[in-house]
Amino acid sequence: MRLFGSTTLIILALLLIAAYVTNPNEEDFKEYVATKLVKEINPKSKDIPFESYQIKAAEGLLSLGTETHRKDYTFCSVFTVDDFMGNRRKFIGLFTVFIPLN
């Protein structure tokens, strides 16, 4: 009896290749956090004026006030952030999407 068909193995291989290619790096994570921060500051605005400048400014502030560690697992990455308040937060980055773990 076959446990996996060839189609299933091909789909699994394609998913692993896609995960490898889209594994986010530390710059992707900083951009994600900065974008999220800007959108939380301006929650009611659909069109945020000078959004790209605000995101760059937030990235600069984040690099001053936080310490980010990335653990690369080839197909995904786990990011640990120690912010200026002493809080430790973890995120998993997979397929260029970031999911909070705590």
ZAMARGU-4260 file (C-alpha; in steps of 0.2 Angstrom, whole numbers, plus 5000, padded with zeros to 4 digits):
<rodrens>
0) 5000/5000/5000 | 5007/5017/4995 | 5007/5030/5009 | 5010/5045/4998 | 5006/5046/4980
5) 5018/5055/4968 | 5006/5070/4966 | 5006/5072/4985 | 5025/5072/4985 | 5026/5084/4971
10) 5015/5096/4980 | 5025/5094/4996 | 5041/5097/4987 | 5033/5113/4979 | 5027/5119/4996
15) 5045/5117/5003 | 5053/5126/4989 | 5041/5140/4991 | 5044/5141/5009 | 5063/5141/5007
20) 5062/5155/4994 | 5050/5166/5004 | 5059/5163/5021 | 5059/5181/5028 | 5075/5189/5034
25) 5078/5202/5047 | 5074/5217/5036 | 5058/5210/5031 | 5053/5208/5049 | 5058/5226/5053
30) 5048/5232/5038 | 5033/5222/5045 | 5034/5229/5062 | 5036/5246/5056 | 5021/5245/5044
35) 5010/5237/5058 | 5016/5251/5070 | 5011/5265/5058 | 4994/5257/5054 | 4991/5256/5073
40) 4995/5274/5075 | 4983/5279/5061 | 4969/5266/5063 | 4955/5276/5055 | 4965/5281/5040
45) 4964/5271/5024 | 4976/5282/5015 | 4990/5287/5027 | 4999/5303/5021 | 5018/5300/5019
50) 5016/5282/5024 | 5032/5277/5017 | 5042/5290/5026 | 5033/5285/5042 | 5037/5267/5040
55) 5056/5272/5037 | 5055/5283/5053 | 5047/5269/5063 | 5061/5257/5056 | 5074/5269/5063
60) 5066/5270/5080 | 5064/5251/5081 | 5082/5249/5078 | 5086/5261/5092 | 5074/5254/5105
65) 5073/5235/5102 | 5084/5221/5100 | 5079/5208/5087 | 5086/5190/5085 | 5082/5179/5071
70) 5083/5160/5071 | 5084/5153/5053 | 5076/5136/5051 | 5078/5136/5032 | 5060/5135/5028
75) 5054/5148/5041 | 5062/5159/5054 | 5058/5163/5072 | 5060/5181/5077 | 5063/5186/5095
80) 5061/5204/5100 | 5066/5212/5116 | 5058/5229/5117 | 5063/5245/5127 | 5050/5240/5140
85) 5058/5223/5143 | 5045/5213/5135 | 5050/5198/5125 | 5039/5194/5110 | 5041/5180/5097
90) 5035/5179/5079 | 5036/5165/5066 | 5040/5171/5048 | 5033/5159/5035 | 5029/5162/5016
95) 5033/5181/5020 | 5019/5181/5033 | 5023/5185/5051 | 5012/5176/5065 | 5014/5181/5083
100) 5018/5166/5095 | 5014/5175/5111
</rodrens>
